């Protein structure tokens, strides 16, 4: 199956911005592997990802993830994005991130997230 990675990535990042755990899980395979700075050893599958995301979103201020660029890979894509934290729509991005995404059909099988702070959160 061929997917439009720019469209997939934009819809996926919008679900992150909306902090919509159940919609986010529809992007991930049931047995996915997920890694980010808060979960460096990873979480496996929806059963672990759901509570992880729920706790993460409860701890974060309002966030908006803006896609910057995607690159196709043989088994998925890489995507770079900026994150604005807080409610000010004109605020400068506080974080820049990069995702390695390995697909299983039209679902994410592996997601590794790398980030760095650009400015203190609002």
LOKOL-802757 format. One record per atom (N, C-alpha, C, O): residue number from 1; atom name; x, y, z. Coordinates in Angstrom, 1 decimal, decimal comma. Example, Ala and Ser with C-alpha at 12.3 -4.5 7.8 and 13.67 -1.06 7.14 Angstrom:
! residues 2
(site 1 'N' (13,2 -5,7 7,8))
(site 1 'CA' (12,3 -4,5 7,8))
(site 1 'C' (13,2 -3,3 7,8))
(site 1 'O' (14,2 -3,3 8,5))
(site 2 'N' (12,8 -2,2 7,1))
(site 2 'CA' (13,7 -1,1 7,1))
(site 2 'C' (12,9 0,0 7,9))
(site 2 'O' (13,4 1,1 8,0))
This chain:
! residues 122
(site 1 'N' (0,8 -1,2 0,0))
(site 1 'CA' (0,0 0,0 0,0))
(site 1 'C' (0,9 1,2 0,0))
(site 1 'O' (1,8 1,3 0,8))
(site 2 'N' (0,6 2,2 -0,8))
(site 2 'CA' (1,3 3,4 -0,9))
(site 2 'C' (0,5 4,5 -0,2))
(site 2 'O' (-0,7 4,7 -0,5))
(site 3 'N' (1,1 5,2 0,7))
(site 3 'CA' (0,5 6,3 1,4))
(site 3 'C' (1,1 7,6 1,0))
(site 3 'O' (2,3 7,7 0,7))
(site 4 'N' (0,4 8,7 1,1))
(site 4 'CA' (0,9 10,1 0,9))
(site 4 'C' (1,5 10,4 2,3))
(site 4 'O' (0,8 10,8 3,2))
(site 5 'N' (2,9 10,4 2,4))
(site 5 'CA' (3,5 10,5 3,7))
(site 5 'C' (3,3 12,0 4,2))
(site 5 'O' (3,2 12,1 5,4))
(site 6 'N' (3,3 13,0 3,4))
(site 6 'CA' (3,1 14,3 3,8))
(site 6 'C' (1,7 14,5 4,5))
(site 6 'O' (1,6 15,1 5,5))
(site 7 'N' (0,7 13,9 3,8))
(site 7 'CA' (-0,6 14,0 4,3))
(site 7 'C' (-0,8 13,2 5,6))
(site 7 'O' (-1,3 13,7 6,6))
(site 8 'N' (-0,3 11,9 5,6))
(site 8 'CA' (-0,3 11,1 6,8))
(site 8 'C' (0,4 11,8 8,0))
(site 8 'O' (-0,2 11,9 9,1))
(site 9 'N' (1,6 12,4 7,7))
(site 9 'CA' (2,3 13,0 8,8))
(site 9 'C' (1,5 14,2 9,3))
(site 9 'O' (1,5 14,5 10,5))
(site 10 'N' (0,9 15,0 8,4))
(site 10 'CA' (0,2 16,2 8,9))
(site 10 'C' (-1,0 15,8 9,7))
(site 10 'O' (-1,3 16,4 10,8))
(site 11 'N' (-1,7 14,8 9,3))
(site 11 'CA' (-2,9 14,3 10,1))
(site 11 'C' (-2,5 13,7 11,4))
(site 11 'O' (-3,1 13,9 12,5))
(site 12 'N' (-1,4 13,0 11,4))
(site 12 'CA' (-0,8 12,4 12,6))
(site 12 'C' (-0,4 13,5 13,6))
(site 12 'O' (-0,7 13,4 14,8))
(site 13 'N' (0,3 14,5 13,1))
(site 13 'CA' (0,8 15,6 14,0))
(site 13 'C' (-0,4 16,4 14,5))
(site 13 'O' (-0,3 16,9 15,6))
(site 14 'N' (-1,5 16,5 13,7))
(site 14 'CA' (-2,7 17,2 14,2))
(site 14 'C' (-3,3 16,5 15,4))
(site 14 'O' (-3,7 17,1 16,3))
(site 15 'N' (-3,3 15,1 15,3))
(site 15 'CA' (-3,8 14,3 16,4))
(site 15 'C' (-2,9 14,6 17,7))
(site 15 'O' (-3,4 14,6 18,8))
(site 16 'N' (-1,6 14,7 17,5))
(site 16 'CA' (-0,7 15,0 18,6))
(site 16 'C' (-1,1 16,4 19,1))
(site 16 'O' (-1,2 16,6 20,4))
(site 17 'N' (-1,3 17,4 18,3))
(site 17 'CA' (-1,6 18,7 18,7))
(site 17 'C' (-3,0 18,7 19,5))
(site 17 'O' (-3,1 19,5 20,5))
(site 18 'N' (-3,9 17,9 19,0))
(site 18 'CA' (-5,2 17,8 19,7))
(site 18 'C' (-5,2 17,0 21,0))
(site 18 'O' (-6,2 17,0 21,7))
(site 19 'N' (-4,0 16,4 21,2))
(site 19 'CA' (-3,9 15,5 22,4))
(site 19 'C' (-5,0 14,4 22,4))
(site 19 'O' (-5,6 14,1 23,5))
(site 20 'N' (-5,3 13,9 21,2))
(site 20 'CA' (-6,4 12,9 21,1))
(site 20 'C' (-5,8 11,5 21,1))
(site 20 'O' (-5,4 11,0 20,0))
(site 21 'N' (-5,7 10,9 22,2))
(site 21 'CA' (-5,1 9,6 22,4))
(site 21 'C' (-5,7 8,5 21,5))
(site 21 'O' (-5,0 7,8 20,8))
(site 22 'N' (-7,0 8,5 21,5))
(site 22 'CA' (-7,7 7,4 20,7))
(site 22 'C' (-7,5 7,6 19,2))
(site 22 'O' (-7,3 6,6 18,5))
(site 23 'N' (-7,5 8,8 18,8))
(site 23 'CA' (-7,2 9,0 17,3))
(site 23 'C' (-5,8 8,7 17,0))
(site 23 'O' (-5,5 8,2 16,0))
(site 24 'N' (-4,9 9,1 17,9))
(site 24 'CA' (-3,4 8,8 17,7))
(site 24 'C' (-3,2 7,3 17,6))
(site 24 'O' (-2,4 6,8 16,7))
(site 25 'N' (-3,9 6,5 18,4))
(site 25 'CA' (-3,7 5,0 18,4))
(site 25 'C' (-4,1 4,5 17,0))
(site 25 'O' (-3,6 3,4 16,6))
(site 26 'N' (-5,0 5,1 16,3))
(site 26 'CA' (-5,4 4,6 15,0))
(site 26 'C' (-4,3 4,7 14,0))
(site 26 'O' (-4,3 4,1 12,9))
(site 27 'N' (-3,3 5,5 14,3))
(site 27 'CA' (-2,1 5,6 13,4))
(site 27 'C' (-1,1 4,5 13,6))
(site 27 'O' (-0,2 4,3 12,8))
(site 28 'N' (-1,2 3,9 14,8))
(site 28 'CA' (-0,2 3,0 15,2))
(site 28 'C' (-0,7 1,5 15,1))
(site 28 'O' (-1,8 1,2 15,4))
(site 29 'N' (0,2 0,6 14,7))
(site 29 'CA' (-0,1 -0,8 14,7))
(site 29 'C' (-0,3 -1,3 16,2))
(site 29 'O' (0,3 -0,7 17,1))
(site 30 'N' (-1,1 -2,3 16,4))
(site 30 'CA' (-1,4 -2,8 17,7))
(site 30 'C' (-0,2 -3,2 18,5))
(site 30 'O' (-0,1 -3,0 19,7))
(site 31 'N' (0,9 -3,7 17,8))
(site 31 'CA' (2,1 -4,1 18,4))
(site 31 'C' (3,3 -3,2 18,2))
(site 31 'O' (4,4 -3,6 18,2))
(site 32 'N' (3,0 -1,9 18,0))
(site 32 'CA' (4,0 -0,9 17,7))
(site 32 'C' (5,0 -0,8 18,8))
(site 32 'O' (4,8 -1,2 19,9))
(site 33 'N' (6,2 -0,2 18,4))
(site 33 'CA' (7,2 0,2 19,4))
(site 33 'C' (7,4 1,7 19,3))
(site 33 'O' (7,4 2,2 18,2))
(site 34 'N' (7,4 2,3 20,4))
(site 34 'CA' (7,5 3,8 20,5))
(site 34 'C' (8,6 4,2 21,5))
(site 34 'O' (8,7 3,7 22,6))
(site 35 'N' (9,4 5,2 21,0))
(site 35 'CA' (10,5 5,7 21,9))
(site 35 'C' (10,5 7,2 21,8))
(site 35 'O' (10,3 7,8 20,7))
(site 36 'N' (10,7 7,9 22,9))
(site 36 'CA' (10,9 9,3 22,9))
(site 36 'C' (11,8 9,6 24,1))
(site 36 'O' (12,1 8,7 24,9))
(site 37 'N' (12,2 10,9 24,4))
(site 37 'CA' (13,0 11,1 25,5))
(site 37 'C' (12,4 10,8 26,9))
(site 37 'O' (13,1 10,4 27,8))
(site 38 'N' (11,1 10,8 27,0))
(site 38 'CA' (10,4 10,4 28,2))
(site 38 'C' (10,3 8,9 28,3))
(site 38 'O' (9,9 8,4 29,4))
(site 39 'N' (10,5 8,1 27,2))
(site 39 'CA' (10,4 6,7 27,2))
(site 39 'C' (11,6 6,1 26,5))
(site 39 'O' (11,4 5,5 25,4))
(site 40 'N' (12,8 6,3 26,9))
(site 40 'CA' (14,0 5,9 26,2))
(site 40 'C' (14,1 4,4 26,0))
(site 40 'O' (14,8 4,0 25,1))
(site 41 'N' (13,5 3,6 26,9))
(site 41 'CA' (13,5 2,2 26,8))
(site 41 'C' (12,3 1,7 25,9))
(site 41 'O' (12,2 0,5 25,6))
(site 42 'N' (11,4 2,6 25,6))
(site 42 'CA' (10,3 2,3 24,7))
(site 42 'C' (9,1 1,8 25,4))
(site 42 'O' (9,1 1,3 26,6))
(site 43 'N' (8,0 1,9 24,7))
(site 43 'CA' (6,7 1,3 25,1))
(site 43 'C' (6,3 0,5 23,9))
(site 43 'O' (6,5 0,8 22,8))
(site 44 'N' (5,6 -0,6 24,3))
(site 44 'CA' (5,2 -1,6 23,2))
(site 44 'C' (3,7 -1,7 23,2))
(site 44 'O' (3,0 -2,0 24,2))
(site 45 'N' (3,1 -1,5 22,0))
(site 45 'CA' (1,7 -1,8 21,7))
(site 45 'C' (0,8 -0,7 22,3))
(site 45 'O' (1,2 0,1 23,1))
(site 46 'N' (-0,5 -0,8 21,9))
(site 46 'CA' (-1,5 0,1 22,3))
(site 46 'C' (-1,7 0,0 23,9))
(site 46 'O' (-2,0 1,0 24,5))
(site 47 'N' (-1,5 -1,2 24,4))
(site 47 'CA' (-1,8 -1,3 25,9))
(site 47 'C' (-0,8 -0,5 26,7))
(site 47 'O' (-1,2 0,0 27,8))
(site 48 'N' (0,4 -0,3 26,2))
(site 48 'CA' (1,4 0,6 26,9))
(site 48 'C' (1,4 2,0 26,4))
(site 48 'O' (1,6 2,9 27,2))
(site 49 'N' (1,1 2,2 25,1))
(site 49 'CA' (1,1 3,5 24,5))
(site 49 'C' (0,0 4,4 25,0))
(site 49 'O' (0,2 5,6 25,3))
(site 50 'N' (-1,2 3,8 25,2))
(site 50 'CA' (-2,4 4,6 25,6))
(site 50 'C' (-2,1 5,2 27,0))
(site 50 'O' (-2,3 6,5 27,1))
(site 51 'N' (-1,7 4,5 28,0))
(site 51 'CA' (-1,5 5,2 29,3))
(site 51 'C' (-0,3 6,2 29,3))
(site 51 'O' (-0,3 7,2 29,9))
(site 52 'N' (0,7 5,8 28,5))
(site 52 'CA' (1,8 6,7 28,4))
(site 52 'C' (1,4 8,1 27,8))
(site 52 'O' (1,7 9,1 28,3))
(site 53 'N' (0,7 8,0 26,7))
(site 53 'CA' (0,2 9,2 26,0))
(site 53 'C' (-0,7 10,0 26,9))
(site 53 'O' (-0,7 11,3 27,0))
(site 54 'N' (-1,6 9,3 27,6))
(site 54 'CA' (-2,6 10,0 28,5))
(site 54 'C' (-1,8 10,8 29,6))
(site 54 'O' (-2,2 11,9 29,8))
(site 55 'N' (-0,8 10,2 30,2))
(site 55 'CA' (-0,1 10,9 31,2))
(site 55 'C' (0,8 12,0 30,6))
(site 55 'O' (0,9 13,1 31,2))
(site 56 'N' (1,4 11,7 29,5))
(site 56 'CA' (2,2 12,8 28,8))
(site 56 'C' (1,3 14,0 28,5))
(site 56 'O' (1,7 15,1 28,8))
(site 57 'N' (0,2 13,8 27,9))
(site 57 'CA' (-0,7 14,9 27,5))
(site 57 'C' (-1,2 15,7 28,7))
(site 57 'O' (-1,3 16,9 28,7))
(site 58 'N' (-1,4 15,0 29,8))
(site 58 'CA' (-1,9 15,6 31,1))
(site 58 'C' (-0,8 16,5 31,6))
(site 58 'O' (-1,1 17,5 32,3))
(site 59 'N' (0,5 16,2 31,4))
(site 59 'CA' (1,6 16,9 32,0))
(site 59 'C' (2,0 18,1 31,1))
(site 59 'O' (2,8 19,0 31,5))
(site 60 'N' (1,6 18,1 29,8))
(site 60 'CA' (2,0 19,1 28,9))
(site 60 'C' (1,1 20,3 28,8))
(site 60 'O' (-0,1 20,1 29,0))
(site 61 'N' (1,6 21,5 28,5))
(site 61 'CA' (0,7 22,6 28,2))
(site 61 'C' (0,1 22,4 26,8))
(site 61 'O' (0,4 21,4 26,2))
(site 62 'N' (-0,7 23,3 26,4))
(site 62 'CA' (-1,2 23,3 25,0))
(site 62 'C' (0,0 23,2 24,1))
(site 62 'O' (1,0 23,9 24,3))
(site 63 'N' (-0,1 22,4 23,1))
(site 63 'CA' (1,0 22,2 22,1))
(site 63 'C' (0,4 22,2 20,7))
(site 63 'O' (-0,7 21,8 20,5))
(site 64 'N' (1,3 22,7 19,8))
(site 64 'CA' (0,9 22,7 18,4))
(site 64 'C' (2,1 22,2 17,6))
(site 64 'O' (3,2 22,8 17,7))
(site 65 'N' (2,0 21,0 16,9))
(site 65 'CA' (3,0 20,4 16,1))
(site 65 'C' (2,8 20,8 14,7))
(site 65 'O' (1,8 20,5 14,1))
(site 66 'N' (3,8 21,5 14,1))
(site 66 'CA' (3,8 22,0 12,7))
(site 66 'C' (4,8 21,2 11,9))
(site 66 'O' (6,0 21,3 12,1))
(site 67 'N' (4,3 20,4 10,9))
(site 67 'CA' (5,2 19,7 10,1))
(site 67 'C' (6,1 20,6 9,3))
(site 67 'O' (5,6 21,6 8,8))
(site 68 'N' (7,3 20,2 9,1))
(site 68 'CA' (8,2 21,0 8,3))
(site 68 'C' (8,6 20,3 7,0))
(site 68 'O' (8,5 20,8 5,9))
(site 69 'N' (9,0 19,0 7,2))
(site 69 'CA' (9,5 18,3 6,0))
(site 69 'C' (9,4 16,8 6,2))
(site 69 'O' (9,5 16,4 7,4))
(site 70 'N' (9,2 16,0 5,2))
(site 70 'CA' (9,2 14,6 5,3))
(site 70 'C' (10,1 14,0 4,2))
(site 70 'O' (10,3 14,6 3,1))
(site 71 'N' (10,7 12,9 4,5))
(site 71 'CA' (11,6 12,1 3,5))
(site 71 'C' (11,1 10,7 3,5))
(site 71 'O' (11,1 10,1 4,6))
(site 72 'N' (10,9 10,1 2,4))
(site 72 'CA' (10,5 8,7 2,3))
(site 72 'C' (11,8 7,9 2,6))
(site 72 'O' (12,9 8,3 2,2))
(site 73 'N' (11,6 6,7 3,2))
(site 73 'CA' (12,6 5,7 3,4))
(site 73 'C' (12,1 4,4 2,8))
(site 73 'O' (10,9 4,4 2,5))
(site 74 'N' (12,9 3,4 2,7))
(site 74 'CA' (12,4 2,2 2,1))
(site 74 'C' (11,2 1,6 2,8))
(site 74 'O' (10,4 0,9 2,2))
(site 75 'N' (11,1 1,8 4,1))
(site 75 'CA' (10,0 1,2 4,9))
(site 75 'C' (9,1 2,2 5,7))
(site 75 'O' (8,5 1,8 6,6))
(site 76 'N' (9,2 3,4 5,3))
(site 76 'CA' (8,4 4,5 6,0))
(site 76 'C' (8,9 5,9 5,6))
(site 76 'O' (9,0 6,2 4,4))
(site 77 'N' (9,1 6,7 6,6))
(site 77 'CA' (9,6 8,0 6,4))
(site 77 'C' (10,2 8,6 7,6))
(site 77 'O' (10,1 8,1 8,7))
(site 78 'N' (10,9 9,7 7,4))
(site 78 'CA' (11,4 10,6 8,5))
(site 78 'C' (10,7 11,9 8,3))
(site 78 'O' (10,4 12,4 7,2))
(site 79 'N' (10,4 12,5 9,4))
(site 79 'CA' (9,7 13,8 9,4))
(site 79 'C' (10,2 14,7 10,4))
(site 79 'O' (10,5 14,4 11,6))
(site 80 'N' (10,4 16,0 10,0))
(site 80 'CA' (10,9 17,0 10,9))
(site 80 'C' (9,7 18,0 11,2))
(site 80 'O' (8,9 18,3 10,3))
(site 81 'N' (9,6 18,5 12,5))
(site 81 'CA' (8,5 19,4 12,9))
(site 81 'C' (9,0 20,4 13,9))
(site 81 'O' (10,1 20,2 14,5))
(site 82 'N' (8,2 21,4 14,1))
(site 82 'CA' (8,4 22,3 15,2))
(site 82 'C' (7,2 22,3 16,1))
(site 82 'O' (6,1 21,9 15,7))
(site 83 'N' (7,4 22,5 17,4))
(site 83 'CA' (6,3 22,5 18,4))
(site 83 'C' (6,3 23,9 19,1))
(site 83 'O' (7,2 24,3 19,6))
(site 84 'N' (5,1 24,5 19,0))
(site 84 'CA' (4,8 25,7 19,8))
(site 84 'C' (4,1 25,2 21,1))
(site 84 'O' (3,1 24,5 21,0))
(site 85 'N' (4,5 25,7 22,2))
(site 85 'CA' (3,9 25,4 23,5))
(site 85 'C' (3,2 26,6 24,0))
(site 85 'O' (3,7 27,7 24,0))
(site 86 'N' (2,0 26,3 24,6))
(site 86 'CA' (1,2 27,4 25,2))
(site 86 'C' (0,1 27,8 24,2))
(site 86 'O' (0,0 27,2 23,1))
(site 87 'N' (-0,7 28,8 24,6))
(site 87 'CA' (-1,9 29,1 23,9))
(site 87 'C' (-1,7 30,3 22,9))
(site 87 'O' (-2,6 30,6 22,1))
(site 88 'N' (-0,5 30,9 22,9))
(site 88 'CA' (-0,3 32,0 22,0))
(site 88 'C' (0,0 31,5 20,6))
(site 88 'O' (1,0 30,9 20,4))
(site 89 'N' (-0,9 31,7 19,6))
(site 89 'CA' (-0,7 31,2 18,3))
(site 89 'C' (0,5 31,9 17,5))
(site 89 'O' (0,9 31,4 16,5))
(site 90 'N' (0,9 33,0 18,1))
(site 90 'CA' (2,1 33,7 17,4))
(site 90 'C' (3,4 33,4 18,1))
(site 90 'O' (4,4 34,0 17,8))
(site 91 'N' (3,4 32,6 19,1))
(site 91 'CA' (4,6 32,2 19,9))
(site 91 'C' (5,6 31,5 19,0))
(site 91 'O' (5,2 30,8 18,1))
(site 92 'N' (6,8 31,8 19,3))
(site 92 'CA' (7,9 31,1 18,5))
(site 92 'C' (7,9 29,6 19,0))
(site 92 'O' (7,6 29,3 20,1))
(site 93 'N' (8,4 28,7 18,1))
(site 93 'CA' (8,5 27,3 18,5))
(site 93 'C' (9,4 27,2 19,6))
(site 93 'O' (10,5 27,8 19,7))
(site 94 'N' (9,1 26,3 20,6))
(site 94 'CA' (9,9 26,0 21,7))
(site 94 'C' (10,7 24,7 21,5))
(site 94 'O' (11,7 24,5 22,2))
(site 95 'N' (10,4 23,9 20,5))
(site 95 'CA' (11,0 22,6 20,3))
(site 95 'C' (11,0 22,3 18,8))
(site 95 'O' (10,1 22,6 18,1))
(site 96 'N' (12,1 21,6 18,4))
(site 96 'CA' (12,2 21,1 17,1))
(site 96 'C' (12,4 19,6 17,2))
(site 96 'O' (13,1 19,1 18,1))
(site 97 'N' (11,7 18,8 16,4))
(site 97 'CA' (11,8 17,4 16,5))
(site 97 'C' (11,9 16,7 15,2))
(site 97 'O' (11,7 17,3 14,1))
(site 98 'N' (12,2 15,4 15,3))
(site 98 'CA' (12,4 14,6 14,2))
(site 98 'C' (11,9 13,2 14,5))
(site 98 'O' (12,2 12,6 15,6))
(site 99 'N' (11,1 12,6 13,6))
(site 99 'CA' (10,6 11,3 13,8))
(site 99 'C' (11,1 10,3 12,8))
(site 99 'O' (11,1 10,6 11,6))
(site 100 'N' (11,6 9,2 13,2))
(site 100 'CA' (11,8 8,0 12,4))
(site 100 'C' (10,5 7,2 12,5))
(site 100 'O' (10,2 6,7 13,5))
(site 101 'N' (9,9 6,9 11,3))
(site 101 'CA' (8,7 6,2 11,3))
(site 101 'C' (8,8 5,0 10,3))
(site 101 'O' (9,1 5,2 9,2))
(site 102 'N' (8,6 3,8 10,9))
(site 102 'CA' (8,6 2,6 10,1))
(site 102 'C' (7,2 2,1 10,0))
(site 102 'O' (6,5 2,0 11,0))
(site 103 'N' (6,7 1,9 8,8))
(site 103 'CA' (5,3 1,5 8,6))
(site 103 'C' (5,1 0,0 8,4))
(site 103 'O' (6,0 -0,7 8,0))
(site 104 'N' (4,0 -0,4 8,8))
(site 104 'CA' (3,5 -1,8 8,5))
(site 104 'C' (2,2 -1,6 7,8))
(site 104 'O' (1,1 -1,4 8,5))
(site 105 'N' (2,2 -1,6 6,5))
(site 105 'CA' (1,0 -1,2 5,7))
(site 105 'C' (0,7 0,3 5,9))
(site 105 'O' (1,6 1,1 5,6))
(site 106 'N' (-0,5 0,6 6,5))
(site 106 'CA' (-0,8 2,0 6,7))
(site 106 'C' (-0,8 2,4 8,1))
(site 106 'O' (-1,4 3,4 8,5))
(site 107 'N' (0,0 1,6 9,0))
(site 107 'CA' (0,1 1,9 10,4))
(site 107 'C' (1,6 2,0 10,8))
(site 107 'O' (2,4 1,4 10,1))
(site 108 'N' (1,8 2,7 11,8))
(site 108 'CA' (3,2 2,9 12,3))
(site 108 'C' (3,6 1,7 13,2))
(site 108 'O' (2,9 1,4 14,2))
(site 109 'N' (4,6 1,0 12,8))
(site 109 'CA' (5,1 -0,1 13,5))
(site 109 'C' (6,2 0,3 14,5))
(site 109 'O' (6,4 -0,3 15,6))
(site 110 'N' (7,0 1,3 14,1))
(site 110 'CA' (8,1 1,8 15,0))
(site 110 'C' (8,1 3,3 14,8))
(site 110 'O' (8,1 3,8 13,7))
(site 111 'N' (8,2 4,0 16,0))
(site 111 'CA' (8,3 5,4 16,0))
(site 111 'C' (9,4 5,8 17,0))
(site 111 'O' (9,3 5,6 18,2))
(site 112 'N' (10,5 6,4 16,5))
(site 112 'CA' (11,5 7,0 17,4))
(site 112 'C' (11,5 8,5 17,2))
(site 112 'O' (11,6 9,0 16,1))
(site 113 'N' (11,4 9,2 18,4))
(site 113 'CA' (11,3 10,6 18,4))
(site 113 'C' (12,5 11,2 19,0))
(site 113 'O' (13,0 10,8 20,1))
(site 114 'N' (13,1 12,2 18,3))
(site 114 'CA' (14,3 12,9 18,7))
(site 114 'C' (13,9 14,4 18,8))
(site 114 'O' (13,4 14,9 17,8))
(site 115 'N' (14,2 15,1 19,9))
(site 115 'CA' (13,9 16,5 20,0))
(site 115 'C' (15,0 17,3 20,7))
(site 115 'O' (15,9 16,8 21,3))
(site 116 'N' (14,9 18,6 20,4))
(site 116 'CA' (15,7 19,5 21,2))
(site 116 'C' (15,0 20,8 21,4))
(site 116 'O' (14,2 21,2 20,6))
(site 117 'N' (15,2 21,4 22,5))
(site 117 'CA' (14,5 22,6 22,9))
(site 117 'C' (15,2 23,8 22,2))
(site 117 'O' (16,4 23,9 22,0))
(site 118 'N' (14,3 24,7 21,7))
(site 118 'CA' (14,8 25,9 21,1))
(site 118 'C' (14,7 27,1 22,0))
(site 118 'O' (15,4 28,1 21,9))
(site 119 'N' (13,7 27,1 22,9))
(site 119 'CA' (13,4 28,2 23,8))
(site 119 'C' (12,7 27,6 25,0))
(site 119 'O' (12,1 26,5 24,9))
(site 120 'N' (12,7 28,3 26,1))
(site 120 'CA' (11,9 27,8 27,3))
(site 120 'C' (10,5 27,8 26,9))
(site 120 'O' (10,0 28,7 26,3))
(site 121 'N' (9,7 26,7 27,4))
(site 121 'CA' (8,3 26,7 27,2))
(site 121 'C' (7,6 27,9 27,8))
(site 121 'O' (8,0 28,4 28,8))
(site 122 'N' (6,5 28,4 27,1))
(site 122 'CA' (5,8 29,5 27,6))
(site 122 'C' (5,1 29,2 28,9))
(site 122 'O' (4,4 30,1 29,5))
